[in-house]
Amino acid sequence: MQYIAYLREQAAYYHELAANCAKVAKPEEATEYEDLAETCEEVAADIEDHLPAG
């Protein structure tokens, strides 16, 4: 469960970096950070889906 929380924290961090890049007109970097955030969120969700019930 700690790893899932870590992935979600990383996703939030990457979203923040993407927003900052967008503010300073670096759309390529913003897109890369958004992709990283999405990957973190997908992996966290996939792990949650495979946890045993209970």
SERO-4910 file (N, C-alpha, C, O; in steps of 0.05 Angstrom, whole numbers):
BEGIN
 pado doro    nc1    nc2    nc3   cac1   cac2   cac3    cc1    cc2    cc3    oc1    oc2    oc3
  Met    A     16    -24      0      0      0      0     17     25      0      9     46    -11
  Gln    A     41     24     12     58     48     12     67     55    -16     70     78    -23
  Tyr    A     71     34    -32     80     40    -60     58     54    -76     64     71    -92
  Ile    A     33     46    -71     11     60    -85     10     89    -77      7    106    -94
  Ala    A     13     95    -51     13    122    -42     37    138    -54     34    161    -62
  Tyr    A     60    125    -56     83    138    -68     78    144    -97     84    166   -106
  Leu    A     66    126   -112     59    131   -140     40    154   -143     43    170   -161
  Arg    A     20    156   -126      1    178   -127     14    204   -120      8    225   -132
  Glu    A     33    204   -101     48    228    -95     65    237   -119     67    261   -125
  Gln    A     78    218   -131     94    224   -155     76    236   -177     84    255   -191
  Ala    A     53    224   -181     34    234   -201     27    264   -196     27    280   -214
  Ala    A     21    270   -170     15    297   -163     38    316   -168     35    338   -178
  Tyr    A     62    306   -162     86    322   -167     90    328   -196     97    350   -204
  Tyr    A     86    307   -213     89    311   -242     68    329   -253     73    345   -272
  His    A     44    328   -243     23    347   -251     31    376   -245     27    394   -261
  Glu    A     43    379   -221     52    406   -213     74    416   -231     74    439   -240
  Leu    A     93    398   -238    115    406   -256    104    413   -284    113    432   -296
  Ala    A     84    398   -293     72    403   -319     59    430   -319     61    446   -338
  Ala    A     45    437   -297     32    463   -295     52    485   -296     48    506   -309
  Asn    A     75    482   -282     96    502   -282    108    505   -309    114    528   -318
  Cys    A    113    483   -323    124    485   -350    105    499   -369    113    514   -386
  Ala    A     79    494   -366     60    507   -383     60    537   -379     55    552   -398
  Lys    A     65    545   -354     65    574   -348     89    588   -362     87    612   -368
  Val    A    111    574   -365    135    586   -377    139    578   -406    161    579   -417
  Ala    A    117    570   -418    117    564   -447    136    542   -455    152    545   -473
  Lys    A    135    519   -441    151    496   -448    132    472   -452    131    454   -436
  Pro    A    116    473   -474     95    453   -477    106    424   -480     93    405   -472
  Glu    A    130    421   -492    141    394   -495    146    381   -468    140    358   -463
  Glu    A    158    397   -450    164    387   -423    138    382   -407    135    363   -393
  Ala    A    118    400   -411     93    397   -397     79    371   -405     68    356   -389
  Thr    A     80    365   -431     68    340   -441     83    316   -430     70    296   -423
  Glu    A    109    317   -428    124    295   -417    117    290   -388    114    267   -380
  Tyr    A    115    311   -373    108    308   -344     79    297   -341     74    281   -323
  Glu    A     61    306   -358     34    296   -357     33    266   -364     18    251   -352
  Asp    A     50    258   -383     51    230   -390     62    213   -366     52    192   -360
  Leu    A     82    224   -353     93    210   -329     72    208   -307     70    187   -294
  Ala    A     57    230   -303     36    229   -282     15    208   -289      6    194   -271
  Glu    A      7    207   -314    -13    188   -323     -3    159   -318    -18    142   -310
  Thr    A     23    155   -324     34    128   -321     34    120   -291     27     98   -284
  Cys    A     42    139   -274     41    133   -245     13    126   -236      9    107   -220
  Glu    A     -7    141   -245    -34    136   -237    -44    109   -247    -58     95   -233
  Glu    A    -37    102   -272    -45     77   -283    -33     53   -268    -47     33   -263
  Val    A     -8     56   -262      6     34   -247     -7     31   -219    -11      8   -210
  Ala    A    -12     53   -206    -24     52   -179    -52     38   -181    -58     21   -164
  Ala    A    -67     46   -201    -94     34   -204    -92      4   -210   -108    -12   -201
  Asp    A    -73     -3   -227    -69    -31   -234    -61    -48   -210    -71    -70   -206
  Ile    A    -44    -37   -193    -36    -51   -169    -60    -55   -151    -65    -76   -140
  Glu    A    -76    -33   -147   -100    -35   -131   -119    -56   -141   -132    -71   -125
  Asp    A   -122    -58   -167   -140    -78   -179   -132   -107   -173   -148   -125   -173
  His    A   -106   -111   -168    -96   -138   -164    -91   -144   -134    -81   -166   -128
  Leu    A    -98   -126   -116    -95   -132    -88   -116   -152    -79   -138   -153    -90
  Pro    A   -109   -169    -60   -129   -189    -51   -152   -174    -36   -147   -154    -23
  Ala    A   -175   -185    -38   -198   -173    -24   -195   -176      6   -184   -195     16
  Gly    A   -206   -156     20   -207   -158     49   -192   -138     62   -191   -138     87
***
